Amino acid sequence: MFQALGLVETLGSANAILVVDKLVKTADVTYEAKNTKCGGHVTVFVSGDVAAVTEAIEAVEQNPPCEVLATAVISNPSEEAECLLLLNKK
């Protein structure tokens, strides 16, 4: 279903919004979902083709709009990874 998924973990909803804003302005990616955990950790998910997702994630890594705890790009995600994302989709 997804060609690639990008994940960015940060602290707080306001920071998550800043991250999403930078991701979608940098490349042709689509915001998919967010996942909030205890302690204020928020992971945001974007999708798109591998090049676009990689470009967006690298832009956040190189010039973060806030404190970024972790990033990842998953090319050709498994069905199980997609199911986990869809459970968090809101």
C-alpha distance (Angstrom), angle and dihedral (degrees) to the residues before:
residue distance angle dihedral
M1 . . .
F2 3.83 . .
Q3 3.79 121.7 .
A4 3.80 90.2 -157.0
L5 3.79 140.4 -8.0
G6 3.78 126.3 -149.5
L7 3.80 122.1 -158.3
V8 3.79 129.1 -167.4
E9 3.79 123.5 -179.4
T10 3.79 120.7 -158.1
L11 3.79 139.8 152.5
G12 3.81 118.5 -94.9
S13 3.77 137.0 7.8
A14 3.80 94.2 -98.0
N15 3.79 90.6 56.2
A16 3.79 90.2 46.8
I17 3.81 89.0 56.7
L18 3.81 90.4 51.1
V19 3.81 90.1 51.2
V20 3.81 93.7 48.3
D21 3.80 90.4 48.4
K22 3.81 91.5 53.5
L23 3.81 93.3 44.3
V24 3.80 96.1 52.3
K25 3.81 93.5 42.0
T26 3.81 92.8 50.6
A27 3.81 100.9 53.5
D28 3.79 143.9 -2.9
V29 3.81 96.5 -78.9
T30 3.79 131.3 135.4
Y31 3.79 125.0 -134.1
E32 3.80 107.2 -123.6
A33 3.81 110.1 171.8
K34 3.77 149.4 -39.5
N35 3.78 131.2 -128.7
T36 3.81 120.3 -155.9
K37 3.80 121.8 -160.9
C38 3.79 136.1 -178.6
G39 3.76 115.8 -65.9
G40 3.79 93.2 36.0
H41 3.79 96.9 -76.3
V42 3.81 110.5 155.6
T43 3.79 124.3 -172.0
V44 3.79 116.9 -164.1
F45 3.79 122.9 -160.1
V46 3.81 128.0 -151.8
S47 3.78 130.4 177.9
G48 3.79 137.3 -158.2
D49 3.76 139.6 110.1
V50 3.80 116.1 -34.5
A51 3.81 95.2 -104.6
A52 3.81 94.2 49.8
V53 3.80 94.6 46.1
T54 3.80 91.2 46.9
E55 3.82 91.1 49.2
A56 3.81 92.1 50.1
I57 3.81 94.4 47.0
E58 3.81 92.4 46.4
A59 3.82 90.1 51.2
V60 3.81 90.1 55.4
E61 3.81 91.4 46.0
Q62 3.82 94.0 48.9
N63 3.81 97.8 42.2
P64 3.81 108.5 16.0
P65 3.81 116.9 -165.8
C66 3.82 88.7 -147.8
E67 3.80 139.8 -10.1
V68 3.80 108.1 -41.3
L69 3.80 116.2 -163.4
A70 3.81 101.0 -173.7
T71 3.80 142.4 -9.2
A72 3.78 135.3 -166.8
V73 3.79 141.3 175.2
I74 3.79 118.6 -152.7
S75 3.78 113.7 -166.2
N76 3.79 116.4 -158.6
P77 3.83 93.9 -0.1
S78 3.78 119.1 -147.7
E79 3.79 121.9 -108.9
E80 3.80 88.5 -107.5
A81 3.82 91.9 55.4
E82 3.80 90.0 48.3
C83 3.83 90.3 50.8
L84 3.81 90.5 53.1
L85 3.79 89.6 51.6
L86 3.79 93.4 47.8
L87 3.82 90.3 52.2
N88 3.82 88.0 59.7
K89 3.78 96.5 42.3
K90 3.79 112.0 119.9
